[in-house]
């Protein structure tokens, strides 16, 4: 993600105030995990909007380019597994980034991927993707949902709803 997370939050803040989003204003914390990264932990009493994108290094090897966003999603405070681990496992949920990466081989050359399968996808994701997180207090579900829509609109999402 080549966008400044704090600028994105400031822009969302203005839009949320104008739109009179229920539960706004509230604090939104940001975090960026550059590649290679470790699987994160969801902050206690917070939900989150998260994004996965090609890292600068991976983007140098891929026609898609650095910062290409592969997935934007959101989780409630009770969805720690979704936030921390399910996207890295193609068999753990109805839809996961790992499942999409394996399924849509048509995009492999564009993403700089030679081969991915159930045994290699997690390692590839940890090594080649960066993550961005926007933490929203758990009692603000409308803010979280609106922020997910706003972030997806601003930075895109290759695999949204794909697998």
C-alpha positions in Angstrom: 0.0 0.0 0.0 1.6 3.2 -1.1 -1.0 5.3 0.7 -0.3 7.1 4.0 -2.7 5.4 6.5 -3.0 8.5 8.6 -4.0 10.6 5.6 -6.6 8.0 4.7 -8.0 8.1 8.3 -8.1 12.0 8.2 -10.0 11.8 4.9 -12.4 9.3 6.3 -12.9 11.4 9.4 -14.1 14.3 7.2 -16.4 12.1 5.2 -17.8 10.4 8.2 -18.6 13.7 9.9 -20.3 15.0 6.7 -22.3 11.8 6.4 -23.3 11.8 10.1 -22.1 8.2 10.4 -23.6 6.6 13.5 -21.0 6.2 16.2 -18.7 8.9 14.8 -16.4 10.4 16.0 -14.3 7.7 17.7 -10.5 7.0 17.7 -9.1 4.9 14.9 -5.7 3.4 15.3 -3.4 2.4 12.4 -0.7 -0.2 12.0 1.4 -1.2 9.0 3.1 -4.6 8.9 5.8 -4.6 6.2 6.8 -7.8 4.5 8.0 -10.2 5.6 5.4 -10.1 8.4 4.1 -12.3 11.2 0.5 -13.1 11.6 -1.0 -10.3 13.8 -3.2 -10.4 16.8 -6.5 -8.4 17.0 -6.4 -5.8 19.8 -8.7 -6.6 22.7 -12.1 -4.8 22.5 -11.4 -3.6 19.0 -12.7 -4.6 15.5 -10.6 -3.8 12.5 -10.5 -3.1 8.8 -7.5 -4.8 7.2 -5.8 -4.8 3.9 -3.2 -7.1 2.2 -1.0 -5.6 -0.6 2.1 -6.5 -2.5 5.2 -5.3 -0.8 7.7 -3.0 -2.4 10.1 -6.0 -3.0 7.4 -8.3 -4.4 6.1 -5.4 -6.6 9.5 -5.1 -8.2 9.1 -8.7 -9.5 5.5 -8.4 -10.4 3.8 -6.6 -13.3 1.0 -5.7 -10.8 3.5 -3.4 -9.0 4.2 -2.6 -5.4 1.2 -1.6 -3.3 -1.4 -3.5 -5.4 -4.1 -4.3 -2.9 -5.3 -7.9 -2.9 -7.9 -7.9 -0.1 -9.7 -5.5 2.1 -11.9 -6.8 4.9 -13.3 -6.1 8.3 -13.7 -8.1 11.5 -15.6 -7.6 14.7 -13.9 -7.9 18.2 -15.1 -11.5 18.3 -13.4 -12.5 15.0 -9.8 -12.8 16.1 -9.3 -16.0 14.0 -10.4 -14.3 10.9 -8.1 -11.4 11.5 -5.0 -13.4 12.5 -5.1 -16.7 10.7 -7.9 -17.7 8.4 -6.8 -15.7 5.4 -3.5 -17.6 5.4 -5.2 -21.0 5.2 -7.1 -22.0 2.0 -9.3 -24.5 3.9 -10.2 -22.5 7.1 -13.1 -20.4 5.9 -15.7 -20.0 3.2 -13.6 -17.3 1.7 -9.9 -16.5 2.3 -7.1 -14.7 0.5 -5.1 -17.9 0.4 -8.0 -19.7 -1.3 -8.3 -16.9 -3.9 -4.6 -16.9 -4.6 -4.6 -20.6 -5.3 -7.9 -20.6 -7.2 -7.2 -17.7 -9.6 -4.0 -18.9 -11.4 -4.8 -16.5 -14.2 -3.4 -13.8 -12.0 -0.2 -15.5 -11.0 2.1 -14.1 -13.6 0.7 -10.6 -13.0 1.4 -11.0 -9.2 4.8 -12.5 -9.8 3.8 -16.0 -8.6 5.3 -19.1 -10.2 3.3 -21.6 -8.2 1.1 -21.7 -5.1 -0.7 -24.6 -3.4 -2.0 -25.4 0.0 1.5 -26.0 1.4 3.2 -22.9 0.0 0.6 -20.1 0.0 1.0 -19.1 3.7 4.8 -18.7 3.4 4.4 -16.8 0.1 1.9 -14.4 1.8 4.0 -13.8 4.8 7.1 -13.1 2.7 5.5 -11.0 -0.1 2.5 -9.2 1.3 2.3 -6.3 3.7 -0.7 -5.6 5.9 -2.4 -2.4 7.0 -4.8 -2.3 9.9 -7.3 0.3 11.0 -8.5 -0.4 14.6 -12.0 0.7 15.5 -13.5 0.5 19.1 -15.6 -2.7 19.3 -18.8 -0.8 20.1 -18.7 1.1 16.8 -19.9 -1.5 14.2 -21.3 1.2 11.8 -18.1 3.1 11.8 -16.2 -0.1 11.1 -18.5 -1.0 8.2 -18.4 2.4 6.7 -14.6 2.5 7.1 -14.3 -0.8 5.2 -16.3 0.6 2.3 -14.3 3.8 2.3 -10.9 2.0 2.4 -11.9 -0.4 -0.4 -13.1 2.5 -2.5 -9.8 4.4 -2.0 -7.3 1.6 -2.4 -9.1 -1.1 -4.3 -9.2 -4.9 -3.8 -8.3 -7.4 -6.5 -9.9 -10.4 -4.9 -13.0 -8.8 -3.3 -15.7 -11.5 -3.2 -13.6 -13.8 -5.4 -13.4 -17.1 -3.4 
